[in-house]
Amino acid sequence: MKLWGFWRSKENSAVSTDAVIDVDANSEAPKYLDDVEPKFHDVKGSGIGNPFQNVSLSKVLKSLSLEDFKQVPQMTCFRNSMLTGLGIGVTVFAVLKRSQPTSKCANWGFGAFLTGSIITWEQCRVRAYKSKQNVMLAKARARQVTQSSNQGADLMDTTKTDK
């Protein structure tokens, strides 16, 4: 069975013949990001409902360890947001330093760093969320196509045995 890709050729808006993917019923199913073991695990036993119901600041501070902070740079959007915020903050500081006192420049630079980091973080997280939705939609469509092709193959097998 052949599946058509979602991409189009650059010359025209027609679907390119290069976009055809050959899917064999006996071939191994594609591996999706959702099928891979996650890097960061959620707290087990939190139950259904509000996970922050019985949380106090003292419990949170006791649960923190040095290993938690070592994993922060491995987070998906951390590096990009920190580098962007740093660039914006240094730029604002340098531009204002030409005409303002250092303390005022430092305040504006730090504010620009925070603002740039937060905006970049949120944009990255929204992009990741939309990407995850698209993967789940593609995964559901792929499963639907393979199920319908398997049903069609079963139907063909029964017609051959009837003759």
MDTraj code that builds the backbone (N, CA, C; nanometers):
import mdtraj as md
import numpy as np

residues = "MET LYS LEU TRP GLY PHE TRP ARG SER LYS GLU ASN SER ALA VAL SER THR ASP ALA VAL ILE ASP VAL ASP ALA ASN SER GLU ALA PRO LYS TYR LEU ASP ASP VAL GLU PRO LYS PHE HIS ASP VAL LYS GLY SER GLY ILE GLY ASN PRO PHE GLN ASN VAL SER LEU SER LYS VAL LEU LYS SER LEU SER LEU GLU ASP PHE LYS GLN VAL PRO GLN MET THR CYS PHE ARG ASN SER MET LEU THR GLY LEU GLY ILE GLY VAL THR VAL PHE ALA VAL LEU LYS ARG SER GLN PRO THR SER LYS CYS ALA ASN TRP GLY PHE GLY ALA PHE LEU THR GLY SER ILE ILE THR TRP GLU GLN CYS ARG VAL ARG ALA TYR LYS SER LYS GLN ASN VAL MET LEU ALA LYS ALA ARG ALA ARG GLN VAL THR GLN SER SER ASN GLN GLY ALA ASP LEU MET ASP THR THR LYS THR ASP LYS".split()
xyz = np.array([
    [0.0838, -0.1180, 0.0000],
    [0.0000, 0.0000, 0.0000],
    [0.0881, 0.1241, 0.0000],
    [0.0443, 0.2286, -0.0635],
    [0.1227, 0.3506, -0.0708],
    [0.0493, 0.4632, 0.0016],
    [0.1254, 0.5408, 0.0765],
    [0.0707, 0.6571, 0.1466],
    [0.1280, 0.7823, 0.0828],
    [0.0479, 0.8854, 0.0744],
    [0.0952, 1.0133, 0.0219],
    [0.1422, 1.0988, 0.1383],
    [0.2518, 1.1709, 0.1183],
    [0.3029, 1.2621, 0.2199],
    [0.2220, 1.3899, 0.2226],
    [0.2482, 1.4750, 0.3180],
    [0.1769, 1.6016, 0.3317],
    [0.2481, 1.7161, 0.2606],
    [0.3604, 1.6915, 0.2012],
    [0.4375, 1.7964, 0.1393],
    [0.4047, 1.8054, -0.0095],
    [0.4347, 1.9181, -0.0673],
    [0.4073, 1.9406, -0.2092],
    [0.5369, 1.9784, -0.2789],
    [0.5382, 1.9605, -0.4089],
    [0.6580, 1.9960, -0.4848],
    [0.6689, 2.1471, -0.4942],
    [0.7901, 2.1958, -0.5219],
    [0.8138, 2.3398, -0.5265],
    [0.7644, 2.3999, -0.6583],
    [0.7651, 2.3218, -0.7669],
    [0.7279, 2.3756, -0.8986],
    [0.5803, 2.4122, -0.9057],
    [0.4967, 2.3237, -0.8570],
    [0.3526, 2.3498, -0.8618],
    [0.2874, 2.2994, -0.7343],
    [0.1577, 2.3178, -0.7276],
    [0.0883, 2.2793, -0.6054],
    [0.0439, 2.1335, -0.6067],
    [0.0745, 2.0610, -0.7140],
    [0.0381, 1.9191, -0.7202],
    [0.1295, 1.8385, -0.6298],
    [0.0806, 1.7249, -0.5855],
    [0.1596, 1.6395, -0.4983],
    [0.2690, 1.5744, -0.5808],
    [0.3894, 1.5782, -0.5306],
    [0.5041, 1.5214, -0.5993],
    [0.4996, 1.3698, -0.5934],
    [0.5467, 1.3034, -0.6989],
    [0.5511, 1.1568, -0.6988],
    [0.6604, 1.1064, -0.6070],
    [0.7555, 1.1938, -0.5698],
    [0.8601, 1.1558, -0.4757],
    [0.8062, 1.1439, -0.3337],
    [0.6861, 1.1953, -0.3116],
    [0.6300, 1.1980, -0.1775],
    [0.5577, 1.0692, -0.1413],
    [0.5619, 0.9694, -0.2282],
    [0.4934, 0.8436, -0.2015],
    [0.5802, 0.7571, -0.1121],
    [0.5210, 0.7061, -0.0063],
    [0.5913, 0.6205, 0.0885],
    [0.5329, 0.4808, 0.0759],
    [0.6152, 0.3813, 0.0579],
    [0.5685, 0.2441, 0.0458],
    [0.5590, 0.1830, 0.1860],
    [0.4387, 0.1436, 0.2252],
    [0.4164, 0.0847, 0.3558],
    [0.3747, -0.0600, 0.3350],
    [0.4544, -0.1506, 0.3841],
    [0.4246, -0.2924, 0.3733],
    [0.3556, -0.3370, 0.5012],
    [0.2601, -0.4261, 0.4895],
    [0.1863, -0.4732, 0.6073],
    [0.2779, -0.5484, 0.7033],
    [0.3847, -0.6091, 0.6510],
    [0.4755, -0.6854, 0.7356],
    [0.5893, -0.6008, 0.7918],
    [0.6025, -0.4762, 0.7448],
    [0.7134, -0.3925, 0.7916],
    [0.6874, -0.3444, 0.9338],
    [0.7965, -0.3070, 0.9987],
    [0.7868, -0.2587, 1.1365],
    [0.7194, -0.1226, 1.1379],
    [0.6310, -0.0998, 1.2338],
    [0.5599, 0.0267, 1.2452],
    [0.6590, 0.1379, 1.2740],
    [0.6321, 0.2590, 1.2230],
    [0.7247, 0.3694, 1.2497],
    [0.7302, 0.4021, 1.3987],
    [0.8458, 0.4469, 1.4442],
    [0.8653, 0.4806, 1.5842],
    [0.8423, 0.6304, 1.6019],
    [0.7499, 0.6662, 1.6888],
    [0.7157, 0.8056, 1.7127],
    [0.7779, 0.8525, 1.8434],
    [0.7827, 0.9838, 1.8600],
    [0.8393, 1.0424, 1.9806],
    [0.7621, 0.9986, 2.1044],
    [0.6319, 0.9797, 2.0902],
    [0.5506, 0.9362, 2.2037],
    [0.5850, 0.7946, 2.2487],
    [0.6436, 0.7137, 2.1590],
    [0.6789, 0.5768, 2.1930],
    [0.8120, 0.5660, 2.2652],
    [0.8890, 0.6737, 2.2683],
    [1.0207, 0.6739, 2.3316],
    [1.0052, 0.7051, 2.4799],
    [1.0892, 0.6445, 2.5604],
    [1.0873, 0.6682, 2.7050],
    [1.1189, 0.8151, 2.7346],
    [1.0394, 0.8838, 2.8178],
    [1.0648, 1.0245, 2.8463],
    [1.1915, 1.0463, 2.9283],
    [1.2534, 1.1624, 2.9090],
    [1.3735, 1.1978, 2.9854],
    [1.3394, 1.2316, 3.1298],
    [1.2303, 1.3040, 3.1484],
    [1.1899, 1.3482, 3.2810],
    [1.0591, 1.2795, 3.3175],
    [1.0554, 1.2178, 3.4324],
    [0.9380, 1.1436, 3.4742],
    [0.8548, 1.2255, 3.5709],
    [0.7232, 1.2106, 3.5589],
    [0.6327, 1.2772, 3.6504],
    [0.6346, 1.2055, 3.7842],
    [0.5888, 1.2751, 3.8859],
    [0.5830, 1.2154, 4.0185],
    [0.4706, 1.1132, 4.0192],
    [0.5033, 0.9893, 4.0542],
    [0.4022, 0.8843, 4.0559],
    [0.3239, 0.8908, 4.1862],
    [0.2006, 0.8477, 4.1791],
    [0.1174, 0.8450, 4.2982],
    [0.0531, 0.9782, 4.3285],
    [0.0605, 1.0731, 4.2337],
    [-0.0029, 1.2012, 4.2599],
    [-0.1542, 1.1897, 4.2477],
    [-0.2005, 1.0852, 4.1793],
    [-0.3438, 1.0618, 4.1695],
    [-0.4108, 1.1565, 4.0722],
    [-0.5372, 1.1327, 4.0520],
    [-0.6147, 1.2182, 3.9634],
    [-0.6673, 1.3346, 4.0457],
    [-0.6706, 1.4503, 3.9846],
    [-0.7174, 1.5684, 4.0552],
    [-0.6070, 1.6724, 4.0636],
    [-0.6139, 1.7548, 4.1634],
    [-0.5182, 1.8630, 4.1801],
    [-0.3895, 1.8090, 4.2436],
    [-0.2767, 1.8082, 4.1682],
    [-0.1534, 1.7554, 4.2265],
    [-0.0908, 1.8480, 4.3304],
    [-0.1364, 1.9733, 4.3375],
    [-0.0787, 2.0703, 4.4300],
    [-0.1639, 2.0857, 4.5562],
    [-0.2503, 1.9913, 4.5812],
    [-0.3456, 2.0037, 4.6902],
    [-0.2779, 2.0104, 4.8276],
    [-0.1868, 1.9200, 4.8557],
    [-0.1251, 1.9139, 4.9880],
    [0.0238, 1.9488, 4.9818],
    [0.0570, 2.0498, 4.9072],
    [0.1975, 2.0876, 4.8915],
    [0.2238, 2.2152, 4.9700],
    [0.3319, 2.2122, 5.0478],
    [0.3719, 2.3321, 5.1198],
    [0.5129, 2.3712, 5.0744],
    [0.5507, 2.4926, 5.1043],
    [0.6818, 2.5417, 5.0638],
    [0.7937, 2.4614, 5.1295],
    [0.7743, 2.4207, 5.2542],
    [0.8778, 2.3430, 5.3225],
    [0.8970, 2.2057, 5.2560],
    [0.7874, 2.1420, 5.2099],
    [0.7989, 2.0138, 5.1398],
    [0.8727, 2.0310, 5.0072],
    [0.8436, 2.1388, 4.9391],
    [0.9091, 2.1648, 4.8109],
    [1.0580, 2.1860, 4.8314],
    [1.0961, 2.2676, 4.9291],
    [1.2375, 2.2951, 4.9543],
    [1.3121, 2.1700, 4.9993],
    [1.2466, 2.0822, 5.0761],
    [1.3098, 1.9579, 5.1191],
    [1.3292, 1.8609, 5.0030],
    [1.2409, 1.8683, 4.9048],
    [1.2491, 1.7737, 4.7923],
    [1.3525, 1.8155, 4.6868],
    [1.4011, 1.9388, 4.6930],
    [1.4999, 1.9851, 4.5951],
    [1.6367, 1.9255, 4.6243],
    [1.7082, 1.8945, 4.5178],
    [1.8441, 1.8436, 4.5325],
    [1.9323, 1.9081, 4.4260],
    [2.0613, 1.8875, 4.4392],
    [2.1558, 1.9422, 4.3425],
    [2.1363, 1.8788, 4.2054],
    [2.0932, 1.7537, 4.2009],
    [2.0698, 1.6837, 4.0745],
    [1.9572, 1.7502, 3.9942],
    [1.8586, 1.8084, 4.0626],
    [1.7497, 1.8773, 3.9936],
    [1.8027, 1.9951, 3.9130],
    [1.8983, 2.0680, 3.9692],
    [1.9525, 2.1850, 3.9014],
    [2.0509, 2.1465, 3.7911],
    [2.1106, 2.0285, 3.8008],
    [2.2001, 1.9820, 3.6952],
    [2.1228, 1.9433, 3.5694],
    [1.9948, 1.9096, 3.5829],
    [1.9133, 1.8700, 3.4688],
    [1.8461, 1.9878, 3.3994],
    [1.8506, 2.1058, 3.4563],
    [1.7837, 2.2221, 3.3983],
    [1.8340, 2.2528, 3.2571],
    [1.9649, 2.2516, 3.2290],
    [2.0076, 2.2808, 3.0914],
    [1.9627, 2.1772, 2.9889],
    [1.9202, 2.0603, 3.0323],
    [1.8739, 1.9581, 2.9394],
    [1.7273, 1.9771, 2.9014],
    [1.6594, 2.0696, 2.9656],
    [1.5194, 2.0951, 2.9345],
    [1.5089, 2.1499, 2.7928],
    [1.3968, 2.1203, 2.7279],
    [1.3800, 2.1466, 2.5856],
    [1.4063, 2.2919, 2.5471],
    [1.3467, 2.3876, 2.6130],
    [1.3533, 2.5265, 2.5693],
    [1.4473, 2.6133, 2.6534],
    [1.5133, 2.5561, 2.7509],
    [1.5928, 2.6359, 2.8443],
    [1.7083, 2.7081, 2.7748],
    [1.7884, 2.6351, 2.7005],
    [1.9087, 2.6932, 2.6403],
    [1.8737, 2.8087, 2.5466],
    [1.7773, 2.7875, 2.4598],
    [1.7397, 2.8901, 2.3639],
    [1.6856, 3.0150, 2.4334],
    [1.6021, 2.9962, 2.5339],
    [1.5435, 3.1121, 2.6015],
    [1.6485, 3.1894, 2.6821],
    [1.7408, 3.1198, 2.7465],
    [1.8450, 3.1889, 2.8230],
    [1.9406, 3.2657, 2.7319],
    [1.9787, 3.2058, 2.6204],
    [2.0698, 3.2750, 2.5283],
    [2.0032, 3.3967, 2.4649],
    [1.8765, 3.3834, 2.4288],
    [1.8050, 3.4976, 2.3710],
    [1.7889, 3.6085, 2.4748],
    [1.7486, 3.5723, 2.5961],
    [1.7336, 3.6719, 2.7028],
    [1.8646, 3.7404, 2.7345],
    [1.9741, 3.6630, 2.7373],
    [2.1060, 3.7209, 2.7634],
    [2.1450, 3.8201, 2.6540],
    [2.1217, 3.7839, 2.5308],
    [2.1539, 3.8745, 2.4198],
    [2.0744, 4.0032, 2.4258],
    [1.9463, 3.9923, 2.4553],
    [1.8616, 4.1126, 2.4642],
    [1.9044, 4.1988, 2.5828],
    [1.9285, 4.1353, 2.6969],
    [1.9678, 4.2110, 2.8162],
    [2.0994, 4.2843, 2.7981],
    [2.1991, 4.2183, 2.7405],
    [2.3300, 4.2821, 2.7182],
    [2.3171, 4.3958, 2.6175],
    [2.2362, 4.3756, 2.5150],
    [2.2173, 4.4809, 2.4141],
    [2.1520, 4.6039, 2.4750],
    [2.0462, 4.5838, 2.5545],
    [1.9790, 4.6980, 2.6181],
    [2.0745, 4.7685, 2.7131],
    [2.1518, 4.6935, 2.7909],
    [2.2485, 4.7530, 2.8823],
    [2.3515, 4.8360, 2.8057],
    [2.4047, 4.7794, 2.6976],
    [2.5092, 4.8495, 2.6214],
    [2.4563, 4.9766, 2.5555],
    [2.3359, 4.9718, 2.5041],
    [2.2792, 5.0904, 2.4382],
    [2.2515, 5.2001, 2.5407],
    [2.1951, 5.1635, 2.6554],
    [2.1627, 5.2639, 2.7566],
    [2.2866, 5.3160, 2.8293],
    [2.3928, 5.2391, 2.8331],
    [2.5143, 5.2783, 2.9056],
    [2.5760, 5.4049, 2.8471],
    [2.5509, 5.4296, 2.7228],
    [2.6084, 5.5477, 2.6579],
    [2.5541, 5.6778, 2.7150],
    [2.4296, 5.6729, 2.7695],
    [2.3700, 5.7993, 2.8148],
    [2.3120, 5.7948, 2.9561],
    [2.3083, 5.6797, 3.0205],
    [2.2451, 5.6677, 3.1514],
    [2.3451, 5.6184, 3.2558],
    [2.3144, 5.6366, 3.3860],
    [2.4002, 5.5812, 3.4909],
    [2.3948, 5.4272, 3.4901],
    [2.5002, 5.3669, 3.5421],
    [2.5150, 5.2214, 3.5381],
    [2.4014, 5.1488, 3.6095],
    [2.3571, 5.1991, 3.7242],
    [2.2509, 5.1302, 3.7982],
    [2.1207, 5.1262, 3.7178],
    [2.0889, 5.2342, 3.6516],
    [1.9676, 5.2382, 3.5709],
    [1.9797, 5.1445, 3.4505],
    [2.0977, 5.1412, 3.3901],
    [2.1225, 5.0518, 3.2758],
    [2.1121, 4.9051, 3.3174],
    [2.1662, 4.8744, 3.4361],
    [2.1614, 4.7367, 3.4858],
    [2.0172, 4.6937, 3.5116],
    [1.9355, 4.7827, 3.5678],
    [1.7950, 4.7506, 3.5916],
    [1.7211, 4.7236, 3.4603],
    [1.7406, 4.8111, 3.3633],
    [1.6755, 4.7929, 3.2340],
    [1.7285, 4.6684, 3.1622],
    [1.8565, 4.6433, 3.1729],
    [1.9160, 4.5245, 3.1106],
    [1.8611, 4.3957, 3.1711],
    [1.8498, 4.3935, 3.3048],
    [1.7958, 4.2740, 3.3708],
    [1.6482, 4.2552, 3.3365],
    [1.5735, 4.3636, 3.3324],
    [1.4323, 4.3544, 3.2926],
    [1.4170, 4.3034, 3.1498],
    [1.5040, 4.3497, 3.0604],
    [1.5002, 4.3019, 2.9214],
    [1.5391, 4.1545, 2.9137],
    [1.6369, 4.1136, 2.9953],
    [1.6762, 3.9732, 3.0009],
    [1.5581, 3.8859, 3.0430],
    [1.4898, 3.9246, 3.1512],
    [1.3747, 3.8470, 3.1988],
    [1.2629, 3.8422, 3.0951],
    [1.2319, 3.9576, 3.0383],
    [1.1242, 3.9643, 2.9397],
    [1.1565, 3.8797, 2.8175],
    [1.2782, 3.8939, 2.7648],
    [1.3185, 3.8162, 2.6481],
    [1.3196, 3.6676, 2.6752],
    [1.3670, 3.6289, 2.7939],
    [1.3707, 3.4865, 2.8289],
    [1.2310, 3.4280, 2.8413],
    [1.1426, 3.5001, 2.9069],
    [1.0055, 3.4501, 2.9270],
    [0.9317, 3.4391, 2.7941],
    [0.9442, 3.5409, 2.7095],
    [0.8752, 3.5378, 2.5801],
    [0.9293, 3.4243, 2.4939],
    [1.0609, 3.4069, 2.4892],
    [1.1199, 3.2994, 2.4097],
    [1.0804, 3.1638, 2.4649],
    [1.0784, 3.1484, 2.5969],
    [1.0375, 3.0225, 2.6608],
    [0.8943, 2.9872, 2.6212],
    [0.8041, 3.0842, 2.6324],
    [0.6637, 3.0582, 2.6003],
    [0.6442, 3.0251, 2.4535],
    [0.7134, 3.0947, 2.3647],
    [0.7035, 3.0646, 2.2220],
    [0.7512, 2.9226, 2.1935],
    [0.8604, 2.8836, 2.2554],
    [0.9147, 2.7494, 2.2362],
    [0.8190, 2.6439, 2.2885],
    [0.7606, 2.6679, 2.4039],
    [0.6680, 2.5702, 2.4617],
    [0.5412, 2.5561, 2.3759],
    [0.4914, 2.6674, 2.3225],
    [0.3740, 2.6611, 2.2355],
    [0.4078, 2.5826, 2.1084],
    [0.5268, 2.6088, 2.0517],
    [0.5706, 2.5354, 1.9335],
    [0.5815, 2.3855, 1.9630],
    [0.6354, 2.3497, 2.0787],
    [0.6486, 2.2091, 2.1163],
    [0.5116, 2.1450, 2.1359],
    [0.4189, 2.2190, 2.1950],
    [0.2838, 2.1674, 2.2160],
    [0.2147, 2.1407, 2.0826],
    [0.2256, 2.2358, 1.9893],
    [0.1638, 2.2178, 1.8576],
    [0.2286, 2.1024, 1.7826],
    [0.3595, 2.0889, 1.7958],
    [0.4296, 1.9783, 1.7314],
    [0.3821, 1.8449, 1.7876],
    [0.3635, 1.8384, 1.9179],
    [0.3148, 1.7151, 1.9807],
    [0.1743, 1.6820, 1.9324],
    [0.0892, 1.7839, 1.9167],
    [-0.0455, 1.7614, 1.8649],
    [-0.0401, 1.7074, 1.7229],
    [0.0478, 1.7637, 1.6392],
    [0.0610, 1.7177, 1.5014],
    [0.1107, 1.5736, 1.4953],
    [0.2034, 1.5378, 1.5835],
    [0.2544, 1.4000, 1.5874],
    [0.1421, 1.3050, 1.6268],
    [0.0637, 1.3419, 1.7253],
    [-0.0456, 1.2551, 1.7688],
    [-0.1500, 1.2393, 1.6580],
    [-0.1784, 1.3472, 1.5840],
    [-0.2729, 1.3410, 1.4734],
    [-0.2192, 1.2513, 1.3621],
    [-0.0916, 1.2662, 1.3283],
    [-0.0305, 1.1830, 1.2243],
    [-0.0268, 1.0368, 1.2672],
    [-0.0001, 1.0137, 1.3937],
    [0.0029, 0.8770, 1.4472],
    [-0.1352, 0.8133, 1.4385],
    [-0.2391, 0.8888, 1.4733],
    [-0.3760, 0.8372, 1.4660],
    [-0.4146, 0.8084, 1.3210],
    [-0.3765, 0.8977, 1.2296],
    [-0.4071, 0.8745, 1.0882],
    [-0.3331, 0.7534, 1.0349],
    [-0.2080, 0.7361, 1.0736],
    [-0.1303, 0.6210, 1.0277],
    [-0.1918, 0.4914, 1.0789],
    [-0.2346, 0.4907, 1.2027],
    [-0.2990, 0.3710, 1.2579],
    [-0.4311, 0.3426, 1.1877],
    [-0.5051, 0.4491, 1.1563],
    [-0.6328, 0.4335, 1.0882],
    [-0.6105, 0.3755, 0.9484],
    [-0.5084, 0.4216, 0.8780],
    [-0.4782, 0.3727, 0.7443],
    [-0.4342, 0.2273, 0.7497],
    [-0.3492, 0.1924, 0.8466],
    [-0.3035, 0.0536, 0.8555],
    [-0.4174, -0.0393, 0.8952],
    [-0.5076, 0.0079, 0.9800],
    [-0.6229, -0.0746, 1.0168],
    [-0.7140, -0.0956, 0.8974],
    [-0.7389, 0.0104, 0.8199],
    [-0.8259, -0.0037, 0.7030],
    [-0.7599, -0.0897, 0.5964],
    [-0.6273, -0.0822, 0.5814],
    [-0.5594, -0.1667, 0.4832],
    [-0.5603, -0.3115, 0.5281],
    [-0.5490, -0.3371, 0.6577],
    [-0.5567, -0.4736, 0.7094],
    [-0.6963, -0.5312, 0.6907],
    [-0.7990, -0.4484, 0.7094],
    [-0.9353, -0.4941, 0.6895],
    [-0.9593, -0.5247, 0.5421],
    [-0.9018, -0.4414, 0.4544],
    [-0.9146, -0.4654, 0.3108],
    [-0.8447, -0.5932, 0.2696],
    [-0.7293, -0.6219, 0.3287],
    [-0.6568, -0.7446, 0.2992],
    [-0.7347, -0.8652, 0.3487],
    [-0.7975, -0.8554, 0.4643],
    [-0.8794, -0.9640, 0.5167],
    [-0.9995, -0.9891, 0.4262],
    [-1.0584, -0.8818, 0.3748],
    [-1.1722, -0.8931, 0.2857],
    [-1.1311, -0.9613, 0.1563],
    [-1.0136, -0.9278, 0.1032],
    [-0.9640, -0.9900, -0.0186],
    [-0.9359, -1.1378, 0.0047],
    [-0.8851, -1.1748, 0.1209],
    [-0.8570, -1.3140, 0.1527],
    [-0.9857, -1.3954, 0.1567],
    [-1.0932, -1.3403, 0.2099],
    [-1.2192, -1.4130, 0.2172],
    [-1.2798, -1.4289, 0.0789],
    [-1.2648, -1.3324, -0.0104],
    [-1.3187, -1.3462, -0.1457],
    [-1.2408, -1.4502, -0.2252],
    [-1.1119, -1.4637, -0.2015],
    [-1.0321, -1.5634, -0.2712],
    [-1.0702, -1.7053, -0.2255],
    [-1.0986, -1.7208, -0.0986],
    [-1.1329, -1.8534, -0.0475],
    [-1.2744, -1.8933, -0.0878],
    [-1.3613, -1.7947, -0.1159],
    [-1.4980, -1.8263, -0.1576],
    [-1.5010, -1.8841, -0.2979],
    [-1.4065, -1.8474, -0.3825],
    [-1.4034, -1.8954, -0.5212],
    [-1.3488, -2.0303, -0.5241],
])
top = md.Topology()
chain = top.add_chain()
for i, resn in enumerate(residues, 1):
    res = top.add_residue(resn, chain, resSeq=i)
    for name in ("N", "CA", "C"):
        top.add_atom(name, md.element.get_by_symbol(name[0]), res)
traj = md.Trajectory(xyz[None], top)
